[in-house]
Amino acid sequence: MATINYFYTKSVLEKAANDPTLFKKELDKGLENLFPFEVLQLVAWLKTYTIDKPELKKVLKEIQTVL
């Protein structure tokens, strides 16, 4: 079950999607504030969200190497 922080992080990431640098910064902040099970949910959501956004897929690949 996701918490408010998970939904807030998703909302912020959707708003920051037009700038990959800002997206990465907000993603890093979000990952610090989420529980481990929420991080897994967020990564799953990011995989589907970035399907048609190649500039954000680079950010996702960077994050996956850290996780």
N, C-alpha and C positions, 0 to 999 in steps of 0.2 A: 504494500500500500504506500503510495507516494504522499509526501507531505507538501505543505505550502511552499517550502523552499524549492522543491523540484519544479512545481508549476511556475513559480516566479522565475527560476533560471531559464526554463523553456521560453517564457514570455520575453525575457531580456534578450536571449539569443535570437529569437525571431526578429526583434527590432534592430539588432546589430548585424543582421545578415548581409547588409549591403556593403559592409567594410570588413574585410577579412582580419585586419589588425585588431579592430575593436572586438570582433567576434571572438578571436583567440583570447584576448584580455578578459572578456566577460566569461568565457568558458572556463578559464583558469580560476577565476573567482568563484564561479559556481561549483566547480569540482571540490574546492576547499570546504564548502559549506554543506555538502550533501553527504548523506550516509552511504556506505559502500553499496547497498542494494539499489539506491537511487542513482548512483554513478552508472551502474550496469543498465538501468532503465534509460538513462540519458544517452548513453552510447548507442543503445538500440534505436532510440528515437533519432539521433543524429545521423545514423546510417541511412534511414529512410528520408530524412529531411534534406540531406545533402546530395541526393541522387541527381538532381538537375542543377546543382550548384558546384561546378568543378573547382571554383576558387576556394570554396569552403572545405572541399574534400581534402585539400592539402593540410588544412588545420586539423581535420579529423585524423589524418595519418600521423601527424606529429603527436597528438594526444595519445593515440593508441600505442605508440612506442613507449610512452611513459607509463601507461597502465600496464 
